[in-house]
Amino acid sequence: MNARDPGLEANVALLRDVVLQLGTLAESLVFVGGCATGLLVTAARAQVVRVTVDVDAVARIETIGDYHAIERRLERQGFVRDRSPDAPICR
């Protein structure tokens, strides 16, 4: 990790916090989006990593039962669905 890149440091700290809260569920997810960008880019870059405020993850879901099961696991770990008017609808 480049210590001179505060964006990368902030994103890694956010990702670490979320992974700790997810517990073993984190092992079945792939983290993508802004929080993971700095970890995926290995070449030197001219710009610093942009700080993000969310963590995006992808899970393998094959059935509606799988979908509901992961929802229940997320709820048990303290996560709640954002139902505010501006909340994203991607699931």
C-alpha positions in Angstrom: 0.0 0.0 0.0 1.3 3.4 -0.9 1.5 5.3 2.4 1.4 8.6 0.5 -2.1 7.9 -0.8 -4.6 8.8 1.9 -7.5 7.7 -0.4 -6.2 4.2 -0.6 -5.6 4.1 3.2 -9.1 5.3 3.9 -10.7 2.8 1.5 -8.7 -0.1 2.9 -9.7 0.9 6.5 -13.3 1.0 5.4 -13.1 -2.4 3.7 -11.3 -3.9 6.7 -14.1 -2.6 9.0 -16.8 -4.1 6.8 -15.0 -7.4 6.4 -14.7 -7.7 10.2 -18.4 -7.0 10.7 -19.3 -9.5 8.0 -17.3 -12.2 9.8 -17.2 -15.5 7.9 -19.7 -14.3 5.3 -16.9 -12.1 3.8 -15.2 -15.3 2.6 -18.1 -15.9 0.1 -18.1 -12.4 -1.3 -16.0 -10.6 -4.0 -15.4 -6.9 -3.2 -15.6 -4.5 -6.1 -16.1 -0.8 -6.7 -14.3 2.2 -5.4 -13.1 0.6 -2.1 -11.3 -2.1 -4.0 -9.9 -0.1 -6.9 -6.6 0.8 -5.2 -6.0 -2.8 -4.3 -6.6 -4.0 -7.9 -4.4 -1.5 -9.7 -0.8 -2.7 -9.5 0.8 -0.2 -12.0 2.1 3.1 -10.9 -0.6 5.8 -11.3 -0.4 9.6 -11.5 -3.6 10.2 -9.5 -4.4 9.2 -6.0 -7.3 6.9 -5.2 -10.6 8.6 -4.7 -12.1 8.1 -1.2 -15.4 6.2 -1.2 -18.0 5.9 1.5 -19.5 2.5 0.7 -18.3 -1.1 0.0 -19.7 -2.9 -3.0 -19.7 -6.7 -3.0 -20.9 -9.5 -5.3 -22.3 -12.8 -4.1 -23.1 -16.0 -6.0 -26.8 -16.3 -5.9 -28.4 -19.1 -7.9 -31.9 -19.3 -6.4 -34.4 -17.1 -4.6 -33.7 -19.2 -1.5 -30.0 -18.3 -1.8 -31.0 -14.6 -2.0 -33.1 -14.8 1.1 -30.5 -16.8 3.0 -27.8 -14.2 2.4 -30.2 -11.4 3.4 -30.8 -13.2 6.7 -27.0 -13.7 7.2 -26.4 -10.0 6.6 -29.2 -9.0 9.0 -27.7 -11.3 11.7 -24.4 -9.5 11.2 -26.1 -6.1 11.9 -26.6 -4.9 8.3 -29.9 -3.3 7.4 -31.5 -2.5 4.0 -31.4 1.2 3.1 -35.0 2.2 2.4 -34.4 5.9 2.1 -35.9 7.6 -1.1 -32.4 8.0 -2.6 -31.1 4.5 -1.8 -29.7 2.5 -4.7 -31.9 -0.3 -6.0 -29.1 -2.6 -7.0 -29.2 -5.9 -5.1 
